[in-house]
Each structure stands twice: as structure tokens, then as C-alpha cells.
Amino acid sequence: MKTILTKLSFIAVFTWISMLTTSCTEQEQSMELTSKSGLNKIVLSLDENGSLFYEVQRNGASLISKSPLGLKTASSDYTTGLTVVEVSEVKEKREHYELVVANSKQIDQVLDHRSVTFKNKAGDSLIIDLVASAQGVAFRY
């Protein structure tokens, strides 16, 4: 009986550690960003050819369906053969500025940021910054 309990304890601890490790890895590698309000979400994905795509959702409904995202320059091609190098943690940043013409001239908002770094076949890096807030989402190369 003691041996069975020891084995069950070992299995339970091993399962718990595996689940914890898996969920941390998935969270760290998540190529998506959701606003704190949960209203807006931007998702990046790679297909089997290493081509990059993005999708934008609001309230769980697709605003921009899966669309290609990439960049081709005279010296580098970031349209295929991409791999994920790093996904940053989500960071909160405050923006405060004044508009010249608007009903509400003072803007003070908190935005969530995340950067995703990719490498192409030649080893060149491409960083895409994601931003999400209650008003919407954005990305930049």
C-alpha cells in the first residue's frame, strides 16, 4: 500500500510540474496580445512555410481575418522562412499627450506592449511590436 501511495504521489507531482512548465512555455511564446479590458486582441502566427500572418479580434469577433504580414527589401526577405527567436513579456506603458483639435484634448491612456523577434533564412532579424488598449490594437516593424 505504501509503495502504491509513493508511486501515486510521484505521478501527481510529475504531472503538476509538467503542466506548470508547459503553461509557462506557452504563455512566454504566445504571439498574441489582448487589451486589459479583453475587448481587443491581435494574434501573430506562422504557417508551415514560415510565412507570417496577423489577425485582429474585437469582443471575440474577427475584424481582420488572417492576413499576410511580411517585408521584402533589396537586402532581405521576411515573407517566408521565418522562425520565432524571442517573445517578450507584456509590458504596460502610459501615454500622455495633448491633441490640438478634439473634444477631449488631454489623452492619458495605459497601453500593453509586446515584441516578437523573428529570423529569416539568412539569419537577419525582424522585430514586430504589438500594442493593445481598450480603443484598439496596432503593430509596427
Disulfide bonds with the S-S distance in Angstrom:
none
